[in-house]
Amino acid sequence: PGGAAARRLAQKVKRSAGARGIRSIVVTSSLRGEGKTTTACNLAIALSRLDRSESVVLVDLDLRRPSIARSLGV
């Protein structure tokens, strides 16, 4: 179910961003543990699979508790 939701979100983001010329997306929330890392990782993966001719860059800007690399096993 998570993969399908990420694909739907990626399609909506791609359609909306493309129409407006948006090139950056921020995933944020007000509280810890709300799934920002999971959402950002799944969205980046889904966007990269959606159009393989375009590059996707995922940047972890939480300098106190970075978690993207750990989540992706890097």
Secondary structure, DSSP 8 states (H G I E B T S, - for coil): -HHHHHHHHHHHHHHHHHHHT--------SSTTSSHHHHHHHHHHHHHHH-TTS--------SSS--HHHHHT-
